[in-house]
């Protein structure tokens, strides 16, 4: 995710993403969000939902029991959201976001589906961002999986 969008999430949800300043053995959030910008809105809504659920449960935003994301990334074309201190309600929210991510282009946020290129890289993309699409190179930064493509 772009540094600008990463900072927006860190600023809006500082308690949830407090691991960004921790050492790697404690949290992998120092790496930021390991996905493209197309999932920004999805992650924003999930973050807001997690914090809302924690408030309803009566948790203290400054306490050790407040939910803490430890890693947010894309794997096999779906969102992976690893968290500490998650209630059943929060786990349901995460499950719904994971399911939704499988239908949202990770690059632009449009409706999409999983695509696999000839190197077996899997991403959820729209038709314009299909892994073997020549149009991919027209979009600013080039993901690592594109550089590895034959």
Buried (B, 14 or more C-beta within 10 A) or exposed (E): BBEEBBEBBBEEBEBBBBBBEBEEEEBBBEEBBBBBBBBBEBBBBBBBBBBEBBEEEEBEEEEEBBBBBBBBBBEEBBBBBBBBBBBEBBBEBBEBBBEBBBEBBBBBBEEBBBBEBEEEBBBBBBEBBBBEBEEBEEBEEEBEBBEEBE
